[in-house]
Amino acid sequence: MSIFTKSKNGKTTDIFHSQDYLKLSHSKRNNLAFEKDNGVNKSKMRKEDKLRLQGYAQAKKEQFETFKYKNPNYKNKG
């Protein structure tokens, strides 16, 4: 059983539409996708949800690489 399973109506759903996932802050969602430690036990997640998060992380990385390619003079101000 996954820790991210219930929608607001109590129905079974995927991770991106679950109430527990939507309650997380943006930074915690990204940490979860990029497998950084944020206090969430990923061993309790379904295999499908892990793959969805992996695809999300890959899409975000490719999106940033595309941005850097289109903006070669971009410098991170952080």
Secondary structure, 3 states (H helix, E strand, C coil): CCCCCECCCCCECCHHHCHHHHHCCHHHHHHHHCCCCCCCCHHHCCHHHHHHHHHHHHHHHHHHHHHHHHCCCCCCCC
